[in-house]
Amino acid sequence: MMHIPIFLASDNNYAPFVATTIASTCDNTKSFCEFYVLDGGISEDNRNKILELKNLYKNFSIEFININTDKYFAGLIETPKITKSMYNRFLIPYLKPEIEKAVYSDVDVILYGDIAELYNENLDGYAIGAVWEDFWEDSENVKRKRYLELSLNHKYFSSGLLLLDCNLWREKDILSSLLAIGKKYVNSLMYPDQDILNKYFDCNYKLLDRKYCFVDVCRKNGNNNDFIIRHYTAPKKPWQISPQINSSFFPDTRRFWYYMKKTSFFDDLYKKCTVKNQNDLLKYRITKILSGR
């Protein structure tokens, strides 16, 4: 049986989505998944709830790794919404020196297919594989290339899904370079961890198929639904939408709730839905129309 190292990152608020990510991953693969959670303060109670998935799935292990972000990332910028824990993904190859290749994923995702397909991608000598955010190429990416002084032909990628050659990261001491970039551009970064990675890997990464990081904007650009990893990047997250709501405004929410229902977080999260009925849906649609989005 293939063993696949998968690194996830979460604070206590996102602990329920660690559980849904694990459930959807294990449900769609015959491989054994070795999960490492870059722990930004998950409570013992929530850890135990995540571990209860072992009663349902036998093809995974899990280790919670606490990281002293002030020690590693002194001098790097934080944002009002995101703490220095966003940089934890930079440490992956050093946290487990025995691992040669690893997957990193954000936890606002659901697996539709086998994670082994991603893991088996050939990196062709690159230290990283990632998915190009091509849908922003004529708008956001123009600005990103300017403030980061990127090559004009660089394909700005998402840091929410990464395939890492851990040996190369260690050999090239990539961490030191990433930290130096973070300090040099401290006043320019808008999406700090992602900007830093794009600056270092300017025109120098393995381009992965968007099926590994499919987002709502992809669908608007005429792409089909043949994807393996669904990344919920829209402002309204699926856990805010009742599973009873069926609307094109919120595609794939039922798939999310299918896996959430397998966890011990379901009842509490269900109560917190902000779009619970058709009236809520109508209000949301009117707000979207008035805002022009």
Secondary structure, DSSP 8 states (H G I E B T S, - for coil): --EEEEEEEE-STTHHHHHHHHHHHHHT-SSEEEEEEEESS--HHHHHHHHGGGGT--SEEEEEEE--HHHHSTT----SS--GGGGGGGGHHHH-TT-SEEEEE-SSEEE-S-HHHHHT---TT-SEEEEE-GGGTTTHHHHHHHHTT--TT---EEEEEEEEEHHHHHHTTHHHHHHHHHHHTTTT-SSHHHHHHHHHTTT-SEEE-GGGSB-HHHHHTT--S--SEEE--SSS-GGGB-TT---TTSTTHHHHHHHHTTSTTHHHHHHT-SB-SHHHHHHHHHHHHHHT-
